């Protein structure tokens, strides 16, 4: 017979709400299987006869017999005519038995050197929930969901079950055409549909560029400070980061050649440098293009939130200025629409379209057809530009509100640097504060801040924090700033 603790374990499995969708005999079968896996029922142990076990569990004998039959079929127990049921000899070799599982879990996993480099400093901050003041998070409550739903229904009506099929490897033609038209009109790009590759994110684009254009150990030029996702993509590819300082005019490209004469690529965020918000000046854009020509290198232009520029029209992209076809342009709809859409893209030089498409197909196949077709209609109907225009006005107002709140309520702790565009505002400490302590204390009261110090190539202490302003109303920001003021006051005490 089972020990009391073993019987209680089976009963717990039967009554656990998490297993409520399973039939009774499956719950009993899995409970006994777990006892075998944990070593609580040793090899050769006799199991209770089905009739008394059924009586103890308050179920029918047929239910227990069904559980035993499944355990026997899977090899966990042996059934001997005239003798009963016993834990199988094969259980001796089960990899999940308790002692062996403890041994396996003893100590950290053995990872590759590349993985250790990639994970150094932690993962990329991924602010999924729109808590104040998470940087890079867009407002979704103003999204025209009714229009999106209507367009999605049109897709189903027109395409039927074809909308459920795999996308073309390069992406759906209608979306690639819409993106190319948009980039030519709004970003001053030199785009055509045959040069657009649809992806799931800008992070995937960064990874593809790092892995396909360079070999492990190659030096690449990056901005300093730098977006964490770029640093992780570079590390994952085994590349050597060569940091280039950033000032009010963006990356100081004038000195790139002296920093690494054999660099294969430069990663740029020219519209709004992350995290400073600086815009790369025209003369530096032209110098970067000339560097790429002379080096036969690549410019990887991440234009992640260029739509949101609040002082005049956004500066045209670098790709449109490059006559040598050495620029790869990365775009995403995560910031301009919503993160759950999971659509980004690469605008590629013609000779890179085929290899990049093949590599992407090997990596994760394709992007969902339904989302692509719906987005194409959203863009074709003018809804995308209208939404961006509305959000640009809204975000500009919220940027100004946050700047005023920081000046009035946090001025003794922070000095904001008001960006010309983007979704976040860098704020520097004006007192001796620990960046880590501020970020941790803010998180405890429901506020997400990103420390600026960790974004620099050389670790720097007490630089400041990055504050997102796009996803929250003035009232929500006001309440959160009040909480943040208490956090700072508490830390100074």
SVG drawing of the C-alpha trace seen along z (x, -y; Angstrom):
<svg xmlns="http://www.w3.org/2000/svg" viewBox="-16 -74 61 90">
<polyline fill="none" stroke="black" stroke-width="0.4" points="0.0,0.0 1.1,-3.6 2.5,-5.5 0.3,-8.2 2.4,-10.9 2.4,-9.2 -1.4,-8.8 -1.8,-12.5 0.5,-13.5 -1.8,-11.6 -4.9,-13.3 -3.3,-16.7 -2.7,-16.1 -6.4,-15.1 -7.7,-18.2 -5.2,-20.8 -7.2,-23.4 -4.2,-23.6 -5.0,-20.0 -8.8,-20.5 -9.0,-20.1 -7.4,-16.6 -9.6,-13.5 -9.4,-11.7 -7.4,-8.7 -4.8,-11.0 -4.4,-12.9 -3.8,-9.7 -1.4,-8.4 0.7,-11.6 0.7,-11.8 2.1,-8.2 4.5,-8.9 5.9,-11.9 6.4,-9.8 8.5,-7.4 10.4,-10.2 11.2,-11.7 12.4,-8.4 9.6,-8.3 8.6,-4.9 11.8,-2.9 12.4,-0.3 10.5,2.9 8.1,1.3 4.7,2.9 1.8,0.6 -1.5,1.0 -4.1,3.2 -6.6,1.2 -9.6,1.9 -8.2,0.7 -6.5,-2.3 -9.8,-3.3 -11.5,-3.1 -8.9,-5.3 -9.1,-7.9 -12.9,-7.8 -12.9,-6.8 -14.0,-3.8 -11.8,-0.8 -11.9,-1.4 -10.4,-4.8 -7.4,-3.3 -7.1,-0.5 -6.9,-3.1 -4.2,-5.0 -2.2,-1.8 -2.6,-0.7 -1.1,-4.0 1.8,-3.8 2.5,-0.3 2.3,-1.4 4.8,-4.2 7.2,-1.8 6.9,-3.2 5.4,0.0 5.4,3.7 2.2,5.8 2.6,9.4 -0.3,11.8 -1.2,13.1 1.3,10.8 0.2,7.2 1.9,4.0 5.5,2.9 7.7,0.0 9.6,1.0 13.3,1.9 13.6,-0.6 12.9,-3.4 16.5,-2.8 17.7,-4.6 15.2,-7.5 17.2,-10.8 14.8,-12.7 15.1,-10.7 15.6,-12.9 19.2,-12.4 20.3,-12.7 18.2,-15.8 19.8,-17.5 23.3,-16.7 22.3,-18.1 21.1,-21.4 24.2,-21.7 26.0,-24.9 25.6,-27.2 25.3,-25.9 28.4,-25.7 28.0,-28.3 30.1,-29.2 32.5,-32.2 30.3,-33.9 27.3,-33.5 29.1,-34.8 30.1,-37.9 26.5,-38.4 25.1,-38.0 27.7,-40.2 26.0,-43.0 22.6,-41.3 19.9,-41.1 18.4,-43.8 15.9,-45.8 12.5,-44.8 9.9,-47.1 6.8,-45.0 4.2,-46.6 3.7,-50.3 4.8,-51.4 6.0,-54.9 8.7,-55.9 9.7,-52.9 11.7,-54.2 10.8,-53.3 7.1,-52.3 4.5,-53.7 0.9,-54.8 -1.5,-52.1 -4.8,-53.4 -5.0,-55.9 -4.5,-53.3 -7.4,-53.1 -8.2,-49.5 -11.6,-49.6 -9.9,-50.5 -7.4,-47.7 -10.1,-45.2 -12.0,-46.2 -9.0,-45.9 -8.1,-42.5 -11.6,-41.2 -11.2,-42.4 -8.0,-40.4 -9.8,-37.2 -12.6,-37.9 -10.3,-38.4 -7.7,-35.7 -9.7,-33.1 -7.5,-30.3 -4.6,-31.6 -4.1,-34.2 -3.1,-31.3 -0.3,-30.1 3.4,-30.8 4.5,-34.3 6.8,-34.6 10.4,-34.4 11.1,-38.1 7.7,-39.2 4.3,-39.9 4.6,-41.9 1.9,-44.4 3.6,-45.3 7.0,-45.6 5.5,-48.0 3.8,-50.1 7.0,-50.3 9.1,-51.3 6.6,-54.0 6.6,-55.3 10.4,-55.4 10.8,-57.3 8.2,-59.9 8.8,-60.3 12.4,-59.4 14.1,-60.4 15.2,-56.9 16.1,-55.2 13.7,-52.2 12.0,-49.7 9.9,-46.7 12.4,-44.2 15.0,-45.5 12.8,-45.3 13.1,-42.3 10.3,-41.8 11.4,-40.7 9.9,-40.3 11.9,-43.1 14.8,-45.6 16.7,-43.3 16.5,-40.5 17.8,-42.9 20.7,-43.9 21.6,-40.3 21.4,-39.4 23.7,-42.3 26.2,-41.4 26.3,-37.7 26.3,-37.9 28.5,-40.9 31.4,-40.2 33.4,-37.3 34.0,-36.6 36.8,-38.8 36.2,-41.6 36.2,-45.1 33.0,-47.2 32.5,-50.8 29.6,-51.6 28.3,-54.7 29.3,-55.4 26.9,-55.4 25.1,-52.6 21.7,-50.9 22.0,-47.6 20.4,-45.6 23.2,-46.6 25.8,-45.6 24.2,-42.2 23.9,-41.6 27.6,-42.4 28.6,-40.2 26.5,-37.3 28.3,-37.5 31.7,-37.4 32.6,-40.9 34.9,-43.4 33.2,-46.7 35.2,-49.9 33.4,-52.7 33.2,-56.1 32.2,-59.1 28.9,-60.9 28.4,-64.7 25.5,-67.1 26.0,-66.4 25.9,-62.6 28.7,-60.1 32.2,-61.7 32.8,-60.0 35.8,-62.1 38.1,-59.9 36.7,-56.5 39.6,-55.5 42.2,-56.1 40.3,-54.1 40.1,-50.9 41.7,-51.0 40.2,-47.5 36.7,-48.0 34.1,-46.3 31.0,-48.3 29.6,-51.1 26.3,-51.0 24.5,-54.3 21.2,-55.7 21.4,-59.0 17.9,-60.4 17.8,-60.2 20.9,-58.8 20.1,-56.3 20.1,-57.3 21.3,-60.9 18.7,-61.9 21.3,-63.8 20.8,-64.0 23.8,-63.2 24.8,-66.3 24.8,-66.4 28.6,-66.7 29.1,-63.7 26.6,-61.7 28.6,-62.4 31.8,-61.5 30.3,-58.2 29.3,-57.5 32.8,-58.3 34.3,-56.1 32.2,-53.2 33.2,-53.7 36.9,-53.8 36.8,-50.9 34.4,-48.9 32.6,-48.7 28.9,-48.9 26.8,-51.5 24.0,-49.9 21.4,-52.6 18.9,-51.9 16.1,-54.4 14.0,-53.0 11.8,-56.0 12.6,-58.6 8.8,-59.3 8.7,-61.2 10.6,-64.5 9.2,-67.5 11.2,-70.4 10.7,-70.8 10.7,-67.9 12.8,-64.8 16.3,-64.7 16.3,-62.4 17.9,-59.0 21.6,-58.3 20.6,-55.5 19.1,-58.1 22.3,-60.0 24.5,-57.0 25.3,-56.7 27.6,-53.7 25.0,-51.2 26.9,-50.6 24.0,-51.4 21.6,-48.9 18.5,-50.6 16.6,-49.1 13.0,-50.1 10.4,-48.9 6.7,-49.4 7.1,-48.7 7.5,-52.3 5.1,-53.9 2.2,-51.4 2.4,-48.7 5.0,-46.2 2.7,-43.2 2.7,-43.6 6.2,-42.1 7.1,-43.5 10.3,-45.2 12.2,-45.4 15.6,-45.9 16.1,-48.0 19.1,-46.4 21.6,-47.0 20.6,-44.9 23.5,-42.4 22.5,-41.6 18.8,-40.8 19.3,-37.1 21.8,-36.2 19.9,-38.1 16.6,-36.5 18.1,-33.0 19.7,-33.6 16.4,-35.0 14.5,-31.9 17.0,-29.6 16.7,-31.6 12.9,-31.7 11.1,-31.1 8.8,-34.1 6.6,-36.8 2.8,-36.0 1.0,-36.7 -2.2,-38.1 -0.4,-40.8 1.6,-41.8 -1.5,-42.0 -3.4,-44.0 -0.5,-46.4 -0.2,-46.9 -3.8,-48.0 -3.4,-50.2 -0.5,-52.0 -2.2,-52.1 -5.3,-53.7 -3.4,-56.5 -4.1,-55.3 -0.5,-54.9 0.6,-58.4 -2.5,-59.8 -1.8,-57.8 1.9,-58.8 0.9,-62.5 -1.5,-62.3 1.1,-60.5 3.8,-63.0 1.7,-65.9 0.7,-63.9 4.2,-62.8 5.5,-66.3 3.1,-67.6 4.0,-64.8 7.7,-65.5 7.1,-69.1 5.0,-68.0 7.6,-65.7 10.4,-68.3 8.3,-70.8 7.5,-68.2 11.2,-67.2 12.2,-70.9 9.6,-71.7 9.5,-68.6 12.8,-66.8 15.0,-69.8 17.2,-69.3 18.0,-65.7 17.8,-65.7 18.7,-67.9 16.7,-66.9 18.1,-67.1 15.0,-67.8 15.3,-65.7 14.3,-67.0 12.7,-63.6 12.2,-60.1 10.1,-58.6 12.5,-59.1 14.4,-61.9 17.8,-61.5 18.1,-63.1 21.4,-63.6 22.0,-63.6 22.9,-66.9 23.6,-65.2 25.8,-62.4 23.4,-59.5 23.9,-55.8 22.4,-55.0 21.7,-51.4 20.1,-52.5 17.8,-55.0 16.7,-52.4 16.0,-49.7 14.1,-52.1 12.0,-53.4 11.1,-49.9 9.9,-49.1 7.2,-51.8 6.2,-50.8 8.4,-53.1 10.8,-51.8 13.9,-53.8 16.9,-52.9 20.4,-53.8 22.5,-55.7 25.8,-54.6 25.5,-51.0 25.0,-52.2 28.6,-53.5 31.4,-51.3 33.4,-52.2 31.3,-51.8 30.4,-55.1 28.8,-55.7 25.9,-58.0 25.4,-59.3 21.6,-59.5 18.5,-57.8 16.5,-57.6 12.8,-58.4 10.1,-57.5 7.2,-59.9 5.1,-58.5 2.8,-56.0 1.4,-58.0 -1.0,-60.9 0.1,-64.1 -2.0,-63.1 -0.3,-59.7 3.1,-61.3 2.4,-63.9 1.5,-61.2 4.5,-59.1 6.8,-62.2 5.5,-62.8 6.4,-59.2 9.8,-59.6 10.4,-62.7 9.8,-60.7 12.2,-58.0 15.0,-60.6 14.3,-62.2 14.5,-58.9 17.8,-58.0 19.4,-61.3 18.3,-60.8"/>
</svg>
